[in-house]
Amino acid sequence: MEEAIAIMQDKLRAIEIEAYQAKLPMDFVLMAMKRQFVVAALQRCGNNQCKAAELLGRHRNTLHRDLNCLNKTMRFYRRAER
């Protein structure tokens, strides 16, 4: 578990540095971090959204809505970078 936390911290730090260098707004950083947590939960649960939602303490419908929102937001910022 400690190894997983260390890996997540490294990923989050990399997102923060990338956002700072690209002068991206803080909401991008927060969305990217949230996405990392959701992706990690999905990977840990074998892409089972119900189990991942339970792990994150959310309802599966909320997790599904979050995934859609996160994907749209990340696409928006990636398009804006060009």
Buried (B, 14 or more C-beta within 10 A) or exposed (E): EEEEEEEBEEBBEEBBEEBEEEEBEEEBBEBBBBBBBBBBBBEEBEEBBEBBBBBBEBEBEEBBEBBEEBEEBBEEBEEEEE
